[in-house]
Amino acid sequence: MTEAPTDPAHSDTAPGTPRWVKVSGIVALAVVVLFLVLHLTGSGMGPGMHGGH
């Protein structure tokens, strides 16, 4: 017997990842990347920025 090709949009498997999980992951990744960029460029961010010179 030949089976019909399965369409991922109409399969009987478990549903995909919820949108809020994807959005939360993207936001978390953006925060991590922003932190790394600021940390590696030495833009004066961090605990030492509040101290006197």
N, C-alpha and C positions, 0 to 999 in steps of 0.2 A: 504494500500500500504506500502511496505517496501522500505525504502530509502537505497541507497548504502552508505557504510561507507565513511565519508568524509576524504580526505587526506589533512592535513594542507598545504602541499606544493602546492596543486592544487586547493585550495579553491578560491571562488570568493569574499572573504572578502578583506578588506583593506590590503595593503602590510605591512610587518613587519617594525621594526625600522631600519632606514638606518645605514649602517656600521659606518659612521663618528660620529653618535650620540653615538653608543656603545663605540667606541674608546675614544671619548671625556669623556664619563662617567668613563671609566676605568682609564684614565689618571688623572682626577680630584680626583677620589677616592684614587689613589696611592699617590697623593700630600698631601691629607688630612691625610692619614695614616702615611706618612713620617713625616709630621709636628707634629702629635701627639706623635709619637715615640721619635722624637728629643726633644720635649718639656717635656715629662714625664721622660725621662732619664737624663735630666739636662746636656746635652752635651756641654754647654757653648754657645749655639746659642741664639741669641736674641739681644735686644737693648743694653744690658750691656756689650756685648763682645768687643765693640769698645772703651770703656772708659779705663782710666788709672787704675792701681791697687793701 
